[in-house]
Amino acid sequence: MNTLSYILHETWISLKKSGAMLFCALFIITTSLSLLGFFILSDNFLKTIIKDVENNLEIVVFLEDGYNENTLEQRIIPSIKSMADVASVRYVSKEDAKNELKKDVPELNEIFSVIEDNPLPASLRIKVKTPTALSTVSEKIKKENGIIINELTYGGESVNNFLSASEKFKQFTMILLVLFIVTSVIVTAATIKLTIYTRKSDIEIMKLVGATDWYIKWPYIIEGVILGVVSSAFAMMLVLFLKNSALLEMAKSIQFLNGFKNEISLQEIGIKLMLVGILQGIIGALWSTSSILAERE
Amino acid sequence: MIEFNEVSKVYDNGVVALNNISLGIEKGEFLFLIGPSGAGKSTFLKMIFREEMPTSGQVFIDGRNITSLSRGDVPYLRRNIGVVFQDFKLLGDRTVGENVGFALKVMGMNQAIITNQVNRVLDLVGLSTKKRMYPSQLSGGEKQRICIARAIVNNPAILVTDEPTGNLDPYISWEIMKLMIDINSKGTTVIFATHNKELVDRMRKRVIVLKDGRLIKDEPRGNFDYDNAV
């Protein structure tokens, strides 16, 4: 209890003493955390676009007129559904296809009213569990007997290119994120080190009267944690401002951003920023006190 | 109690601060350490509380080789050694009482004991009325007495003082000296590095003379004379 009250008291004294340097550290940590927050936000934004595209990828099997409906319903659809990589199979009849098209392009209503026959083919819309399974599933379907496939499409090479590009993008952003966190930890640690250097003589006196290294370090570690928490709160405010102003403005004109707006977890970004902020504070405090204590040794 | 065994210290810049020093200091002894500036006095004192490590040789305290202490054990060694500096080394943003009690606080003592001990040593150094003042409100002599109070508050077995009267007038210096004698009379070993000839000559205690890092004189009842020492 005495030790805890001592540590908290020393933390308070240390915070008061840091003065301008403390504000400087607060500013730098807030800046680095805000950048990190914007980065996470942009990363989420791009991932949402990729996910949106991936979710809409499907195999469309156009059926030639005259197919046997019983065979289709009792054997072909269950057989496709039983494939491991298939998530869902939806049968779209000729009539459904016509209605869908009319709904998507109302201007065609007039044309359909004068055409007697329905030129649109019936189809099977197949969604797969992972985008990479598109080609293997479509190959298997081609080998299914009993239906006449007019055309089978899933975007072919362009989809594969997109998937490989998005996979590379994910790896690249992961590396960038790690680099970003490491850089920001180093910058913060160096800033905290400067604030602790201003109290070098206090540390010298503490050592001379027999304080252990950890006894000296703890108040600075708590100070680092406080710095991290306060900075991450400020950074979160900036991220919130960005999300609520710029992104919502954009969302009004871009439809899929509405999905993004709802999907983005601010709580998750907040926790990430706070964890990185606290980590920065602790590493900064440990690094700086250890080097000062080593000098005195 | 304290034993230097062929201790030498050469700094990174090549300066030889101590050159093959061997001597022993008994428990409860009062010892003056004199010598010109740069003779190695401060390095000698720093070896005792392990602020400096010898380049060669060993330093023993109570039979324990402190040069081989682990880093984690050094604070516990220092809690048994009071240190007084010429430049006081007081915490400017804390009151006299807090400065003196600081040594006990880092040992994790409870507040009631700290208050008791602080009052006792402030009485001893004659500054109990200044407990709530800050160092900037005190004179040089008062600051030095606060520094002494902090050094002795946990009843250390050894008191190391590095020119504690260096910035003080003769009257105050003598007051500090009397305080040291008082502390020594209670059984604390006192090692007193000084340039003050009057104090050394008046006390007639054991005198060790260092010159260019060498021990050139060790007299049981010496005086301040290092120019003629060989």
Boltz contact constraints between the chains, C-beta under 6 A:
constraints:
  - contact:
      token1: [A, 2]
      token2: [B, 108]
      max_distance: 6.0
  - contact:
      token1: [A, 2]
      token2: [B, 110]
      max_distance: 6.0
  - contact:
      token1: [A, 3]
      token2: [B, 108]
      max_distance: 6.0
  - contact:
      token1: [A, 6]
      token2: [B, 105]
      max_distance: 6.0
  - contact:
      token1: [A, 205]
      token2: [B, 89]
      max_distance: 6.0
  - contact:
      token1: [A, 208]
      token2: [B, 83]
      max_distance: 6.0
  - contact:
      token1: [A, 209]
      token2: [B, 103]
      max_distance: 6.0
  - contact:
      token1: [A, 209]
      token2: [B, 106]
      max_distance: 6.0
  - contact:
      token1: [A, 210]
      token2: [B, 75]
      max_distance: 6.0
  - contact:
      token1: [A, 210]
      token2: [B, 78]
      max_distance: 6.0
  - contact:
      token1: [A, 210]
      token2: [B, 79]
      max_distance: 6.0
  - contact:
      token1: [A, 211]
      token2: [B, 106]
      max_distance: 6.0
  - contact:
      token1: [A, 212]
      token2: [B, 75]
      max_distance: 6.0
  - contact:
      token1: [A, 215]
      token2: [B, 106]
      max_distance: 6.0
